[in-house]
Amino acid sequence: GVAAGCLLTFILCLGYYITPALVGGPTDQMMSGFIYNAINSENNWGKASALGVILLVATLVLYYVYNKLVGIDRMKLG
């Protein structure tokens, strides 16, 4: 249960950019904040898409490691 909660929390927190900006301030920026700035402030879609691919690959790698350590098929949902 703890491992499943950690995985769900990690995946849901990838897209949040407002909460870290409010809590941590402008010096603490997450990857989603960089993507947001690249699209809205810089109007640089290439940079934003590259950062998005990096974020996706990092998520898939961590999911793969989680699957090897815990095993998604052994989780009971419900």
RAWOCOR-V422241 format. One record per backbone hydrogen bond with DSSP energy under -0.5 kcal/mol. NH is the residue of the N-H (numbers start at 1). CO is the residue of the C=O. Records with the same first field share a line. If there is no record, write none. Layout:
NH: CO, CO
This chain:
5: 1
6: 2
7: 3
8: 4
9: 5
10: 6
11: 7
12: 8
13: 9
14: 10, 11
15: 12
16: 13
21: 17
22: 18
23: 19
24: 20
25: 20, 21
28: 25
29: 27
34: 30
35: 31
36: 32
37: 33
38: 34
39: 35
40: 36
41: 37
42: 37
44: 38
45: 43
48: 44
49: 45
50: 46
51: 47
52: 48
53: 49
54: 50
55: 51
56: 52
57: 53
58: 54
59: 55
60: 56
61: 57
62: 58
63: 59
64: 60
65: 61
66: 62
67: 63
68: 64
69: 65
70: 66
71: 66
74: 71
75: 72
77: 75
78: 76
